């Protein structure tokens, strides 16, 4: 007998993967959590029935949500990560030799513990001395910490359940205030194929808080449609350009300096969803 996992994308579309073994399942105080060992993608973290990350393709998401904003900032020293309890964004952030502290704020501590146990290649940097882990509400944390960080990375689940409050205008305005002068934020912003109207609203909300608002993309096989967007809000710097290369020299699998600009070049169908005039270039 074969065991398969199916993720429902909408009423007409599902994606299925053959499973070797179900390693862990539980109902946390916030969501359903599972770790599955798949044939195609290795170990996979699933929250509320949605794929969060897999061993085989996690590098794409984590490198692109991290290195684009950090390379854009002239000297990032304190970085706030909201969500991201699997630890992949922490791992990539610590590749930057200017970073002195990473604060990880994850509302569900069970995600962190599951990642430590079952996803060691992703969670391997969580015990670094530069990492401060807070198991608490990221929305409240942002409200209470003003002018405190150089970069904020919103590494959230989809805009449902515990992450719903991370996708609204008030939250982005609070992120603006938690950033130091010259700071910038990035947030994952779903699939342009599946969530066009959501992306349009998110651009309007981030653009109301930041003078520079730009959308960029990456191809991630296990996310709905395979094409994923990220939205960057910046106080001063143009995230397309990049300031300097402070990576520690370890090889990356997806991000390159050429992608720093290329990822922001949007195909025509995305410009039909969010026209260039809606994206604020700080001009």
C-alpha positions in Angstrom: 0.0 0.0 0.0 1.3 3.5 -0.9 0.9 6.5 1.4 0.3 9.9 -0.3 -0.1 13.4 1.1 -2.3 15.9 -0.8 -2.3 19.6 -0.3 -5.5 21.4 -1.4 -4.7 24.6 -3.3 -8.3 25.4 -4.2 -11.5 23.6 -5.0 -10.1 22.5 -8.4 -6.4 21.9 -7.7 -4.4 19.7 -5.4 -0.8 18.5 -5.3 0.2 15.1 -4.1 3.4 13.6 -2.9 4.3 10.0 -2.0 5.2 9.5 1.6 7.8 7.2 3.1 6.8 7.7 6.7 4.8 10.1 8.9 7.5 11.2 11.5 5.4 13.4 13.7 1.9 14.8 14.1 0.3 16.9 16.8 -2.3 19.6 17.4 -0.4 22.6 19.0 -2.2 25.4 20.8 -2.2 27.2 17.4 -2.3 24.7 14.5 -2.0 21.2 13.2 1.7 20.3 12.8 3.1 17.4 10.9 6.6 16.3 9.7 6.4 13.8 6.8 9.3 12.0 5.0 8.6 12.3 1.3 10.1 10.3 -1.6 10.6 13.4 -3.8 11.5 16.2 -1.4 12.8 14.6 1.7 11.4 15.7 5.1 8.6 18.2 4.9 7.0 20.5 7.5 3.3 20.9 7.2 1.1 23.3 9.2 -2.7 23.2 9.0 -2.4 21.0 5.9 -0.1 23.4 4.0 3.5 22.7 3.0 5.9 25.1 4.8 9.2 23.8 3.8 11.1 20.7 2.6 14.6 19.5 2.8 15.1 19.5 -1.0 13.9 23.0 -2.0 14.0 25.0 1.2 17.1 26.8 0.1 15.3 28.8 -2.5 12.8 30.4 -0.2 15.2 31.0 2.7 17.9 32.4 0.5 15.6 34.8 -1.4 13.6 36.1 1.6 16.9 36.7 3.5 19.7 37.8 1.2 17.7 40.3 -1.0 16.9 42.6 2.0 20.2 42.0 3.8 22.4 42.8 0.8 20.3 45.9 0.1 21.0 47.3 3.6 24.3 49.1 3.9 25.2 47.6 7.3 22.6 45.3 8.9 23.5 44.5 12.5 20.2 43.7 14.2 17.7 41.6 12.3 14.1 40.6 13.4 12.5 37.5 12.0 8.8 37.1 12.6 7.7 33.5 12.2 10.3 31.2 10.6 10.4 28.7 13.5 12.0 26.1 11.3 15.2 28.2 11.5 16.1 28.4 7.8 15.9 32.2 7.7 18.0 32.4 10.8 20.6 30.2 9.2 20.8 32.4 6.1 20.9 35.6 8.1 23.9 34.5 10.0 25.9 34.1 6.8 26.2 38.0 6.8 29.3 38.9 8.8 27.8 42.3 9.8 24.9 40.8 11.7 25.5 40.9 15.5 22.0 39.8 16.7 19.1 37.9 15.3 15.8 38.0 17.2 13.4 35.2 16.2 9.8 35.7 17.3 7.7 32.6 16.7 4.3 32.3 18.3 4.3 28.5 18.2 7.2 27.0 20.2 6.2 23.5 19.0 7.3 24.4 15.5 10.8 25.3 16.8 11.0 22.0 18.7 9.8 19.9 15.8 12.4 21.6 13.5 15.2 21.0 16.0 14.3 17.3 16.1 13.3 16.4 12.6 14.9 19.1 10.3 18.4 19.6 11.6 19.9 20.9 8.3 17.3 23.7 8.4 17.3 24.5 12.1 21.1 24.1 12.6 21.7 27.8 13.5 19.1 28.2 16.2 21.6 27.6 19.0 24.1 30.2 17.7 25.0 32.7 20.4 23.8 35.6 18.3 20.3 34.3 18.2 17.6 35.4 20.7 14.5 33.2 20.4 11.2 34.6 21.7 8.2 32.4 21.8 5.5 35.1 21.7 3.2 37.1 19.4 5.2 38.9 16.7 2.4 41.6 16.3 2.8 42.6 19.9 6.6 42.4 19.8 6.7 44.9 16.9 4.4 47.3 18.7 6.6 47.3 21.7 10.0 47.7 20.0 10.5 51.0 18.3 13.6 52.0 16.3 15.2 48.7 17.2 16.1 46.8 14.0 17.9 47.3 10.7 15.9 44.6 8.8 12.6 42.9 9.5 11.8 39.6 7.8 8.2 38.4 8.0 8.7 34.7 7.4 5.1 33.8 8.0 2.6 31.0 7.1 -0.3 31.8 4.8 -2.6 34.6 5.9 -4.9 32.4 7.9 -5.0 31.3 11.5 -2.2 32.6 13.7 -0.5 34.5 10.8 -3.6 36.5 9.7 -2.7 39.6 11.7 0.7 39.8 9.9 -1.0 40.9 6.7 -2.6 44.2 7.2 -1.9 48.0 7.0 -1.5 48.5 10.7 1.1 45.8 11.1 3.2 47.2 8.3 3.0 50.7 9.8 4.2 49.2 13.1 7.1 47.4 11.3 8.1 50.8 9.8 8.4 52.2 13.3 10.4 49.3 14.6 13.0 49.8 11.9 15.9 52.2 12.3 16.7 54.9 9.7 17.5 53.3 6.4 15.8 50.0 7.4 13.7 47.7 5.3 11.4 44.8 5.6 10.4 41.8 3.4 7.4 39.6 3.7 6.4 36.5 1.7 3.4 37.4 -0.4 2.0 34.3 -1.9 1.5 33.1 -5.5 0.7 35.5 -8.4 -1.2 32.7 -10.1 -3.3 31.8 -7.1 -3.5 35.0 -5.0 -3.5 38.0 -7.4 -6.1 40.0 -5.6 -4.4 39.4 -2.2 -1.0 40.6 -3.6 -2.7 43.7 -5.0 -4.1 44.5 -1.5 -0.8 43.7 0.2 1.1 46.1 -2.2 -1.4 48.9 -1.3 -0.9 48.2 2.4 2.9 48.1 2.4 3.0 51.1 0.0 1.0 53.1 2.5 3.6 52.6 5.2 6.9 52.7 3.2 8.2 55.2 0.6 9.7 52.4 -1.4 7.6 49.3 -2.1 8.8 46.6 -4.6 7.8 43.1 -5.5 10.2 40.3 -6.4 9.9 36.6 -7.3 11.5 33.1 -7.0 10.5 29.7 -8.3 9.7 27.3 -5.5 8.5 23.8 -6.6 6.5 22.8 -3.5 4.6 26.1 -3.2 1.2 26.6 -5.0 1.9 27.1 -8.7 5.7 27.0 -8.2 6.1 30.8 -8.6 6.3 32.8 -5.4 6.4 36.5 -4.6 8.1 38.6 -1.9 7.2 42.2 -1.1 9.9 44.6 0.1 9.2 47.9 1.9 12.2 50.2 2.4 12.7 53.5 4.2 15.5 54.8 1.9 17.5 52.2 -0.1 16.5 50.7 -3.4 16.4 46.9 -2.8 17.1 46.2 -6.4 20.6 47.7 -6.3 22.2 46.0 -3.3 24.9 47.8 -1.3 27.7 45.3 -0.7 28.4 41.7 -0.4 29.0 40.6 3.2 28.3 36.9 2.9 30.7 34.6 4.7 31.9 33.0 1.5 30.0 29.7 1.9 28.4 28.7 -1.4 24.7 29.4 -2.0 22.4 27.3 -4.1 19.9 29.9 -5.6 20.7 33.5 -4.8 23.3 35.4 -6.8 24.2 39.1 -7.0 22.7 39.2 -10.5 19.4 38.0 -9.0 19.4 41.0 -6.7 18.1 43.1 -9.6 16.7 40.4 -11.9 14.2 39.1 -9.3 12.5 42.4 -9.4 11.9 42.3 -13.2 8.2 41.2 -13.3 6.6 39.4 -16.1 3.7 41.1 -17.9 0.9 39.1 -16.3 2.1 40.2 -12.8 2.2 43.8 -14.0 -1.4 43.3 -15.1 -2.2 42.4 -11.4 -0.1 45.1 -9.8 0.8 47.8 -12.3 4.2 49.6 -12.0 2.3 52.7 -10.9 1.0 50.9 -7.8 4.5 49.9 -6.8 6.2 52.8 -5.0 9.8 53.3 -6.3 10.6 56.2 -4.0 10.5 58.7 -6.9 
